[in-house]
Every structure is written in C-alpha cells, then in structure tokens.
Amino acid sequence: MEARAELKHIRISPRKVGIVLDLIRNKNVELARATLKHTHKSASEPLLKLLNSAVANAANNHDMDVTRLYVSSAYVGAGVTLKRIRPKDHGRAHRILKRTSNVVLILKEAE
C-alpha cells in the first residue's frame, strides 16, 4: 500500500528541486519534515507542504499508520517552460527560459 501526492507547475527549476529531494528520499517522515524545515533552499517550503499532503492522504484515504511512514520514492520532472524575452543591444533579443517542475512523492509503511 502506498500514498501519493503530486505538485505540478512549481516555479523552481527541476535541478534545484532534485537537490532537496535527494535529502529526504528513503527517510522516515518525521526526519524528512525536520530536514525540510531546516534546509535553506527555495524548494524546501513547497516540498514540506507536499510531504504533509502525502501524510494526510495516507491517513485519510488509505488508513495507514502515520508513525511508520517513510518516503519510498521522490522524483521530479520538467514542467512547462515559460519563455520570456530580454532586450539586448542593437535591437537584439535574448530568450530567458523560466523553468517549472512537476514533483511526485510516494510514501509507504515500514514493515
């Protein structure tokens, strides 16, 4: 049995989100919460909300024991890319890519 939560179109690049996800993968839920609270990265706050959502899904939808949950899988993929233009010299334009991420967090119960 597993509980799942998804976060789509978060306005942080997938590379930056992946760094924070590496810190909490295969960890107990309480340890993952503490890690996210004390990590000074921009992705920590939305990932903490996602983790809390996954725990709530596990408790309410799947009747899982919250004290035995751990992060079994956490991965990030590229979302849509917002394309913007930056004016440059002599009338030229350079493209700026504002990347977004789609994050999936899966919790399982430890045996």
C-alpha positions in Angstrom: 0.0 0.0 0.0 1.3 3.5 -0.8 0.2 7.0 -0.5 1.0 9.5 -3.2 1.0 13.3 -3.6 1.8 15.4 -6.7 2.8 19.0 -7.1 2.6 20.5 -10.6 4.0 23.6 -12.2 6.1 24.7 -9.3 8.1 27.8 -10.4 11.6 26.3 -9.5 13.8 24.5 -11.9 13.9 20.7 -11.6 17.6 20.7 -10.9 17.2 22.8 -7.8 14.2 20.7 -6.6 16.2 17.5 -7.1 18.9 18.6 -4.7 16.4 18.9 -1.9 14.6 15.7 -2.8 17.9 13.8 -2.5 18.0 14.8 1.1 14.6 13.2 2.1 14.5 10.1 -0.1 14.3 6.8 1.9 13.9 8.7 5.2 11.3 8.5 7.9 8.5 11.1 7.6 9.4 12.9 10.8 13.1 13.0 9.8 12.1 14.3 6.4 10.0 17.0 7.9 12.8 18.2 10.2 15.2 18.1 7.3 12.9 20.3 5.1 12.3 22.7 7.9 16.0 23.4 8.5 17.2 23.4 4.9 17.7 26.8 3.5 16.6 26.2 -0.1 13.7 27.8 -2.0 12.3 24.3 -2.8 12.0 23.3 0.9 8.8 25.1 1.7 6.7 23.7 -1.2 8.1 20.3 -0.6 7.2 20.4 3.1 3.6 21.2 2.1 3.7 18.3 -0.4 5.0 15.9 2.3 2.3 17.0 4.7 -0.3 16.4 2.0 1.0 12.9 1.3 0.9 12.1 5.0 -2.7 13.3 5.1 -3.6 11.2 2.1 -2.1 8.2 3.8 -4.0 8.7 7.0 -7.4 9.7 5.5 -7.6 7.8 2.2 -5.6 4.6 2.9 -5.9 4.2 6.7 -2.1 3.8 7.1 -0.2 4.2 10.4 1.4 7.7 10.2 4.2 6.8 12.7 5.5 4.0 10.4 5.6 6.0 7.1 8.7 6.7 5.1 9.5 8.4 1.8 9.9 5.4 -0.5 10.1 7.4 -3.8 10.5 11.1 -4.7 11.2 12.3 -8.1 11.0 15.5 -10.2 10.4 16.1 -13.9 10.4 19.2 -16.1 7.1 21.0 -16.4 6.2 23.7 -18.9 8.8 26.3 -19.7 7.8 29.9 -19.7 9.6 31.8 -22.5 10.5 35.4 -22.0 12.5 37.9 -24.0 15.3 40.1 -22.6 16.1 43.2 -24.7 19.8 43.4 -25.7 22.0 45.9 -27.5 21.4 47.0 -31.1 17.7 45.8 -31.0 18.5 42.2 -30.5 16.5 40.0 -28.1 17.8 37.1 -26.0 15.5 34.4 -24.7 15.1 33.7 -21.0 13.7 30.3 -20.0 11.7 30.2 -16.8 11.6 26.5 -15.9 8.9 24.8 -13.8 8.8 21.4 -12.1 6.4 18.5 -11.5 7.1 16.7 -8.3 5.8 13.2 -7.2 6.2 12.0 -3.6 5.3 8.4 -2.6 5.0 7.2 1.0 5.0 3.6 2.2 4.5 1.9 5.5 7.6 0.2 7.0 7.2 -3.4 8.0 
